[in-house]
């Protein structure tokens, strides 16, 4: 359990790494601090309105990546 609130910088860092490693197709940050992410070229874009929502999205994505990697290594 977290003891500190999620920050925009933390969400941006995670999203940048996931994008660089090819897990996200597109990331766009809006002027109001929202982030629009797209997992694949043809997937539906998601708008994350708060850093907490972004970190929830990131957590789900990382969990999925780890599960896929574990299945591939069997």
C-alpha positions as CSV (number, residue, x, y, z in Angstrom):
1,X,0.0,0.0,0.0
2,X,1.3,3.5,-0.9
3,X,2.1,6.0,1.8
4,X,2.5,8.9,-0.6
5,X,0.2,10.3,-3.2
6,X,0.8,9.6,-6.9
7,X,2.5,12.5,-8.7
8,X,2.3,13.6,-12.3
9,X,6.1,13.2,-12.6
10,X,5.9,9.5,-11.4
11,X,3.1,8.7,-13.9
12,X,4.9,10.5,-16.7
13,X,8.1,8.5,-16.0
14,X,6.3,5.1,-16.0
15,X,4.5,6.0,-19.2
16,X,7.7,7.1,-20.9
17,X,9.4,3.8,-20.0
18,X,6.5,1.7,-21.1
19,X,6.4,3.7,-24.4
20,X,10.1,3.3,-25.0
21,X,9.9,-0.4,-24.4
22,X,7.1,-0.8,-26.9
23,X,4.2,-1.5,-24.5
24,X,2.4,1.7,-25.5
25,X,1.9,2.9,-29.0
26,X,1.1,6.6,-28.2
27,X,1.1,9.0,-25.2
28,X,-0.1,12.5,-25.3
29,X,-0.2,14.9,-22.3
30,X,-2.9,17.6,-22.4
31,X,-2.5,21.2,-21.1
32,X,-4.7,20.4,-18.1
33,X,-2.4,17.5,-17.0
34,X,-4.5,14.7,-18.5
35,X,-2.8,11.9,-20.4
36,X,-4.2,10.1,-23.4
37,X,-2.6,6.7,-23.9
38,X,-3.1,4.2,-26.7
39,X,-1.8,0.6,-26.2
40,X,-1.7,-0.4,-29.8
41,X,-2.0,1.3,-33.2
42,X,-5.7,0.3,-33.6
43,X,-6.7,0.2,-29.9
44,X,-9.1,2.6,-28.2
45,X,-7.3,5.6,-26.6
46,X,-7.8,6.0,-22.9
47,X,-7.8,9.4,-21.2
48,X,-6.3,9.4,-17.7
49,X,-7.5,12.5,-15.8
50,X,-5.4,12.2,-12.6
51,X,-2.0,10.6,-11.7
52,X,-3.8,8.0,-9.5
53,X,-5.8,6.9,-12.6
54,X,-2.6,6.8,-14.6
55,X,-0.8,4.6,-12.0
56,X,-3.9,2.3,-11.8
57,X,-3.6,1.9,-15.6
58,X,0.1,1.3,-15.4
59,X,-0.3,-1.3,-12.7
60,X,-2.7,-3.2,-14.8
61,X,-0.4,-3.0,-17.8
62,X,2.7,-4.1,-15.9
63,X,0.7,-7.0,-14.4
64,X,-0.4,-8.1,-17.8
65,X,3.2,-7.8,-19.2
66,X,4.6,-9.9,-16.3
67,X,1.9,-12.6,-16.8
68,X,2.6,-12.7,-20.6
69,X,6.3,-13.0,-20.0
70,X,5.8,-15.8,-17.4
71,X,3.7,-17.7,-19.8
72,X,6.2,-17.2,-22.7
73,X,9.0,-18.6,-20.5
74,X,7.3,-21.9,-19.8
